[in-house]
Amino acid sequence: GEERFVALNQPMDYRIRFENVAEATAPAQSVTIENPLPPGLDIRRFARGSFGWSGREFAVPANRSVYTATIDLTEERGVLVRVRARVDLETRTALWELTSLDPAPGEVPAAATLGFLTPNGESPARQGFVTYTLRPLPGSSTGDLIENSAVIVFDDNEAIATNVTFNTIDADIPASEVLPIAPPAHGQPATIAWQATDAPGGSGRAAVTLFAREIGGRYSEVGRF
């Protein structure tokens, strides 16, 4: 719904996208991403996900908050790409640095025509992304709002702020109960009624599944209402 509810124990997947504009006159040599993590997210549960650009996707080993790698694009782009990713616990900031390197000296290329993110071609060729997963902070309350955004810097240009995304915490579990059943008349079926409620400000109930059993038997599903 519009509130974008998430449960207290639900993983929250984030994807930060970046793109070299078609009007650029040279490829991007470096892309730096800083994502200040909202106070409502449990930084201890930070898990870095895959990343990529120009239609490529690179996996990150599970449960990594710190990651480094060098990707060889010498045949396609004439550069290596140094990937550094970490989380600054003191400032609660997730960081990514993607830097083009000249293979020979191992430094940022002197030629502006060398870089890993092309300005040419259709959008997928100019685009990249990074991902990660977090969970809401234990003790969060129903209705708590989590807003998240990042800042992206291409080379030495001014920082670009992403859009702000948000989710609303639903920390309470809906409750349901079968109402007292009046004894039916002889030979007549019994009428069963129930009620289900959610905490104020929560996402509400989606449905109720009713189970029943005969004495000594096992419960089986009667229906979903």
N, C-alpha and C positions, 0 to 999 in steps of 0.2 A: 504494500500500500504506500501511500504518500509518506508515511512516517518512517518507512524502511526499517521495521523492527528486526532486532537480532536477539536471540536468547543469550542468557548470561554465559553459557558454556559453548557458544557457537563460534567456530573459527571465522574470522573476518578476512577475506582476501582483498588485497589492494593491488592495483596495477597503475603505475605512473607511465604515461606515454610522452614521448618527445618526437619532434619532427624538424628536419632541416627544411626551411621554406624553399619553394621552387625558384624564388627570385634570387637566392644566394648565388654568389659568383664563385664559390669554392666549397669543397666539402668541409664538414665540421671535423676538426682535429681532436677536440676534447668536449666531453659533455659531463657536467657535474650536477648531481641531484642531491638536494638537502630536504629531508622530510621531518620537520619537528613533530614528534609523536604526541597526540593528544593525551591529556592526563587520565582520561577514562580508559586507556588501553594498557594492558599488562605487559610492560616491556620485557619482563622475564620470559614471556612466551613468544618472543620474536623469532620467526622462522623465515629465512630468506628463500625466495622462490626463483624461478627461471628468469632469464633476461635475454634480450636479443635486439637485432636491428636488421633492416633490409631483408626481411623474410627469413632470417636465421634465428634459431632459438637455442639457447645454451642452458643445460640443466645445472643446478647447484646441489651438492650433496645434502641430504636431509639434515635438518636441525642445525644449520649453520647461521650464526649471526655475523661472523667474520669470513670473508672470502676474497681470495686473490687468484688471478689467472692471467696468462698471456695467450692471446688468440692470434694465430698466424693468418694474416690476410695479404701476404706479400704477393701472391699470384693475382688476386682480384683487385686489390687496392694499393699495393706497394708498401704496406705498413704492417706492423704488429699492433695489437690493441692490448694495452695493459688495463686490467679490470681490478679495481680495489673497492671493496664494500665492507662497511663496518657499522656498528652502532655506538654512538657516544652516550654512555650511560648517564654521565653527569648532566648533559644538556638534553637528554632524551631525543636525540636526533639520529635518524637513519641516513647514511651517506653512501653514495655511489660515485666513483670516478672512472670514466672511460676515456683513455688517453691514447692517441696514435703515437707510435714510435717508429723512427727510421731504423730499419733492421741493422744497418752498419754501426752507427755510433750508439744506438739504443736511446736516442733522445728525441724530443718532439721535432718533427720534420721542419727543416728550414723553408722548404718549398710549400707555399700555401695551397698548391694543387694536390698535396698528399694529405689524405684524411680518411677516416673510416665511414663517415656518413655522407653519402652523396647528396647534392642538391638536385640531381637530374632524375628524370623518369617519373613514373606514377608514384602515388603516395606511399605504397608499401616499401618502396626502395629508399625513401627518405625518412622513414619512421623507425622508432625503436621503443623499447619498454623495459621496465624492471618490475618485479613483483615481490610481495612478501605477505605473510599471514600473521595476524595477532588475534588475541582474544580480549573481551572486555575485562576490566579489572574486577577481581572478586570484591563483593560488597557493594557493587553498583546497584542502583535502584531503578525500578521501572520508571520510564520517562526521561532518564538521563540521556542527554544528547551528546553524541561524539561527532565532532567536525574535524576533517582532515584535509590538508593541502600540502603541496610541496613547492620548491623553488628550483628552477632549472637554469643553468648557465651554459651557453655555447661559446667555447673558446674564451675570448676576453670581452664578450658582449655583456650588456646589462642583464640582470637576472629577470627571468620570466616566471610569474606565479601561475600555478595551475588553478583550475577550478576547485571549489570547495565541495567535497562530498560529505554526506552525513548519514548517520544511523541513529535509531532510538532504541535504547535498552528495554527489553521486556524480561525482567528478572523473576517474575512470579509465574508459577505453574497454575493453569486453570484447575478448578475443583469441580467435581461432579458427584452427584448422589442420586440414588433411587428413592423416590418419595414413598411414604407408608402406603401399603396396598390394602385396600378394603376387601374383606372376605367376599368373594363372589357368591351369587345365588347358586343353588344346586344345579350342576350341569352347565353353568355359564362360564365363559372365559374370564380371567382376571384382567383388569386394566392396569397397565404399568405406566408410570409417569416418572420423569426424572428432571433434574435441573442441572445446568452447568453455568458456572460464573468465572469471570476473570477479574483480576485486581483492577481498580480504577486506573485509567491511563495506559493499560496494557493493550496488546494486539487483539484481544477477544478470542473467542473459541472458533475453530474452523469447523469442527464436527464432533459428535459424540458416538463412540462405538459401544454397543450394548452386548454384554456377554451373559449367558445363562447356563445353568446346569441342573440336572435332576439330582435328587439326594443321593450322595455316594458317587456321582459321576464327575466328569471333567467339564470345565467351562468350555463353551464353544461360542463363536460369534453369531449373534442374531442379526445384526445389521449395523449400518453406519448412517447416522441421522444428522 
